[in-house]
C-alpha cells in the first residue's frame, strides 16, 4: 500500500510541476523621449505582456537586448518579484537609456518609413511555488513613429 501511495504522490508532483510557459510580448505603447542630454537618450514606454498559463506565475527577472532595425541599442535588465494572474494581459512602465548616436543613425530611415522594427531578445525567469526556470524569448514588432 505504501508503494502505491508513493507512486501516486510522485505522479501528482510530476503532473503539478509542469514547466510554465514564458510570458508573451504584446507590444510597446506610450513611447516618449524624455532626455537627450550628453551622449545618452532616455526613453519611457509601457511594455505589454500576456501570461498564457492557466495559473498565476511569478516574474523574477527579464534580461534582454533591444534592437532597432537590426542594430543593438541597449541592454535591459529588470530584477523584480511580480505576481502575474493566470491567462491575462499585463503591462508596466519602464525607462531605457540608449547611446544617442545609435538613435540618430536610425532616425533618417525611421523618418522616411515612419516605422521602426523593434526586436527584443533575451530570457525571463518565471516560476511558481518557489521553483523558477529561465525561458528564452525573441520577439519583434513594427512600431509606428509620429513626428
Secondary structure, DSSP 8 states (H G I E B T S, - for coil): -HHHHHHHHHHHHHHHT------EEEEEEEEEEEE--TTEEEEEEEEEEEE-SSS-EEEEEEEEEEEETTEEEEEEEEEEEEEE-TTEEEEEEEEEEEEHHHHHHHHHHHHHHSEEEEEEEEEEEEEETTEEEEEEEEEEEEEE---
